[in-house]
Each structure stands twice: as structure tokens, then as C-alpha cells.
């Protein structure tokens, strides 16, 4: 029943494809007046032209929550390792949740304006996943 209802609530324009890709997100952590950028390794588990979902075990750096303050507002960058290309995409955190089965957090991203070359690589990769 719940699955049936969820199908009608789905708001995504593009279908997400299950994947297993390594990636990094670039996060900026501020401590006082000093800000430092970190590359955080993550695992992308689903992907579309509109966004992705990744798994991470790290949500705190220097006591600062990486996603809580950024939901829907602050842009981050994700670098996804496709089989033949590395693509870099600006994105916004839409949601995150602890997932017991993954022993970590799942984070949903919505992609922002993407360079044409990255969009073409992503379209090509996703066309092979159908």
C-alpha cells in the first residue's frame, strides 16, 4: 500500500538508476573566521540527470554537521567517477537520513547547472544503464 502511494508522490522528473560509483564531495567547514575545504569520499548508489543519492559514514568534521545547515541552500560539488570519465557537478543537499542497513547516512542531492560536457558524459553513462 505504502509503495503504491509513494509511486504517486514521486516528484522526480528523471528516473534514478541504481549504480555503485565512487565519488567525492567538496565541503567547506568554517571554524571561527577560518574556513577549510575537505574532499569527502562517498559512494553513489543511484543517479539521474536531476540528482543522486550517496552513502557516507562521515557527517561531522571538527564538530560541524556537514549537511544539516545546507539542506536546500548551500551549494556543494560532487565529483563522480564514471567508468571512463570524472564529472564535477554543483549540487544542493535535499535530504539525509541514517540508514541502519548501510551503517551510515544516505544523502540526496539535486544537481544545479551542469557544464555541457559533464551533462553529455552523464547522459551517455545513463543510457547504458537502462
C-alpha positions as a printed Julia matrix, in Angstrom:
130×3 Matrix{Float64}:
  0.0    0.0     0.0
  2.72   2.48    1.0
  4.74   1.65   -2.1
  1.67   2.26   -4.24
  1.13   5.67   -2.62
  4.81   6.6    -2.97
  4.61   6.0    -6.72
  2.02   8.77   -6.97
  4.04  11.09   -4.72
  7.24  10.72   -6.74
  8.27  14.19   -7.92
 11.42  13.39   -9.82
 11.48  14.36  -13.48
 14.06  11.71  -14.37
 14.14   8.12  -13.17
 17.04   7.33  -10.87
 19.14   4.36  -11.93
 20.81   2.09   -9.36
 24.6    2.43   -9.55
 27.67   1.74   -7.44
 30.13   4.56   -8.15
 32.89   6.11   -6.09
 32.75   9.87   -5.7
 33.92  12.74   -3.54
 32.06  15.76   -2.28
 33.82  19.02   -1.58
 32.65  20.53    1.69
 33.69  23.75    3.34
 33.96  23.81    7.13
 34.25  27.11    8.98
 35.76  27.39   12.44
 35.66  30.97   13.62
 36.99  33.14   10.8
 38.92  30.29    9.18
 37.35  28.11    6.52
 38.86  24.93    5.13
 37.75  22.74    2.22
 37.67  18.95    2.55
 37.19  16.22   -0.07
 35.0   13.56    1.48
 34.85  10.11   -0.21
 31.3    8.82   -0.76
 29.54   6.02   -2.66
 26.81   6.97   -5.17
 24.01   4.38   -5.1
 21.54   5.94   -7.53
 21.84   8.54  -10.24
 19.79  10.54  -12.75
 20.18  13.69  -14.82
 18.48  15.56  -11.99
 20.38  14.28   -8.94
 21.8   11.37   -6.99
 21.84   9.6    -3.67
 25.1    8.75   -1.94
 26.19   6.94    1.21
 28.71   8.32    3.68
 29.88   7.42    7.17
 31.03  10.98    7.83
 28.58  13.73    8.72
 30.72  15.63   11.23
 34.06  17.37   10.67
 35.54  19.35   13.57
 32.18  19.08   15.34
 30.31  20.71   12.44
 27.45  18.84   10.76
 28.1   18.78    7.02
 24.52  18.57    5.8
 22.15  19.88    8.47
 22.7   23.57    7.72
 22.97  23.03    3.97
 19.61  21.47    3.14
 18.26  23.21    0.07
 20.5   26.25    0.41
 24.27  25.91    0.21
 25.79  24.54   -2.98
 28.36  21.76   -2.76
 30.28  20.0    -5.52
 30.25  16.27   -6.18
 32.89  14.56   -8.3
 31.57  11.26   -9.65
 33.89   8.63  -11.12
 32.08   7.26  -14.16
 33.83   4.26  -15.78
 35.62   6.44  -18.38
 35.22   9.98  -17.05
 35.31  12.09  -13.91
 32.42  14.55  -13.82
 32.1   17.5   -11.45
 28.61  18.77  -10.69
 27.39  21.57   -8.42
 24.52  20.31   -6.27
 22.33  21.05   -3.27
 21.58  18.73   -0.36
 17.85  17.94   -0.4
 17.63  15.37    2.39
 19.68  12.99    4.54
 18.8   10.08    6.78
 20.56   7.44    8.86
 20.28   4.02    7.26
 20.96   1.06    9.52
 21.46  -1.35    6.58
 24.31   0.81    5.25
 25.76   1.65    8.69
 25.88   5.26    7.55
 23.9    8.11    6.1
 22.11   8.38    2.78
 22.16  11.87    1.3
 20.0   13.08   -1.59
 21.38  15.74   -3.93
 19.71  17.84   -6.59
 22.07  18.85   -9.38
 22.4   22.53  -10.23
 23.57  23.96  -13.57
 25.92  21.43  -15.11
 28.58  22.03  -17.77
 27.57  20.62  -21.16
 30.5   18.19  -21.26
 29.56  16.71  -17.87
 25.91  16.52  -18.91
 26.88  14.65  -22.09
 29.08  12.18  -20.17
 26.25  11.62  -17.68
 23.63  11.12  -20.43
 25.92   8.65  -22.19
 26.53   6.68  -18.99
 22.84   6.6   -18.01
 21.81   5.45  -21.5
 23.86   2.29  -20.89
 22.09   1.63  -17.55
 18.58   1.1   -19.0
